[in-house]
């Protein structure tokens, strides 16, 4: 039996996601440089929390190193420990 061109509401078409590739394994970035504020800001949220692996695409090995590097930069006051949250 042919359909009238209408899609079945029960079917859901999912788009295939590209797997996230670790930027450190690829060789684009270096983890141990805690003086590079611009690079570290990519891996912290607006409230200065360390972003999880599933969001950044970093592998487990480099996520551990990245957390240590961010904490080192916080101790040296290169990046803030927390940001002031402005609520309206």
Helices and strands as residue ranges (DSSP letters): H 23-26, H 37-41, H 53-56, H 60-75
